[in-house]
Amino acid sequence: MRTLIAVIILSFVSSAGFAAEPCEPRAKAAPALHRLEAAMAKDRFVTYTPTSLKVVEGEVKPANAESIRADLKALRPYFDGLITYTARDGGELIPGIAEELGYKAVIIGIWTPGDPDELRNALALARRYPKLVVGLSLGNEIVFGKRGTWAELARYVKLTRERVPDLPITVSEPFAQFLGSDASDARDSLDFLLVNVHPIFESWFKTAGPENWADFDVKIVDKLAGAFCGPILIKETGLPTGPADMGYDEAKQAAFWRALERQMPPSKAHAFSYFAAFDAPWRTGDFNPVAGSHPEEAFWGLFTEARAPKPAIQGLKKLP
């Protein structure tokens, strides 16, 4: 979830001379990519991990269908698009339940692209729900977390595309990783970008305010658009609601989302997902690529772990 990239990165990107060129989507992916673009423009996405899925001391407690259904019922008045992280340990149940509840778009995440069982699950779901599944994301912060390289991700993209040539494929990394010179070949092979942009990890965060935090997201997407030809969807951004002694609270989280809604109205080219659906207290003990304790990891939710809405949700207009 971390970017840990400050003003120096923005300066580098500003002077890098990227220039967007006219482009067309891959022919086989074009119809599905148009569906993804339409979903970005008209659906409201939220980044979702089931409340019943936990990883404690390396042991996975899988999600169950009953809890997933309760989660998605709580989210449905406000969201009709989902971005997931895994297609196993219960994650493979999400698209079917989402379809039952009237969700309109799902981007399936694969936590470990090299896991043949998880990949098999994801591809089966894409084929089973062709109108619902609008994209596939191979991994989350694999390069940043040193779980793999850009060359390995490029190979996963190529191999996956051979099996589902008509499905838009991407990977998910912090913005700075997408802008690195070693990312160019893999980045340019993607159908869309699924990017993490976290103002709270920037050096200036505590001296800025909601409009500045949201403006940072807008500027990063603009920079990425100069380096990548295709739709860009922010997967992770926002503010946690705690701990209070770190300066986080519910009012600041709500203020950020209202500012981003004003500054980045969704379109076919650029949009954002709300992050994250629910608090996850277990995440404070989960693996983190950045050394040290990370108590804020428990508080990213727009809802508590018990599915109670926070002010950020209470101020969000319900969908028709």
Salt bridges, closest charged atoms under 4 A:
GLU37 OE1 - HIS34 ND1 3.20
ASP43 OD1 - LYS42 NZ 3.57
ASP71 OD1 - ARG307 NE 2.65
ASP80 OD2 - LYS104 NZ 3.96
ASP89 OD2 - ARG88 NE 3.87
GLU100 OE1 - ARG69 NH2 2.95
ASP115 OD2 - ARG88 NH1 2.35
ASP117 OD1 - ARG120 NH1 2.68
GLU162 OE2 - LYS158 NZ 2.92
ASP188 OD1 - ARG187 NE 3.41
ASP191 OD1 - ARG26 NE 2.93
ASP191 OD2 - ARG161 NH2 2.93
GLU211 OE2 - ARG262 NH2 2.25
ASP215 OD2 - LYS219 NZ 2.60
GLU236 OE1 - HIS198 NE2 3.05
GLU261 OE2 - ARG258 NH2 2.83
ASP279 OD1 - LYS310 NZ 2.78
ASP286 OD2 - ARG283 NE 3.94
GLU296 OE2 - ARG2 NH2 2.45
GLU296 OE2 - HIS294 ND1 3.72
GLU297 OE1 - ARG283 NH2 3.97
GLU305 OE2 - LYS54 NZ 3.39
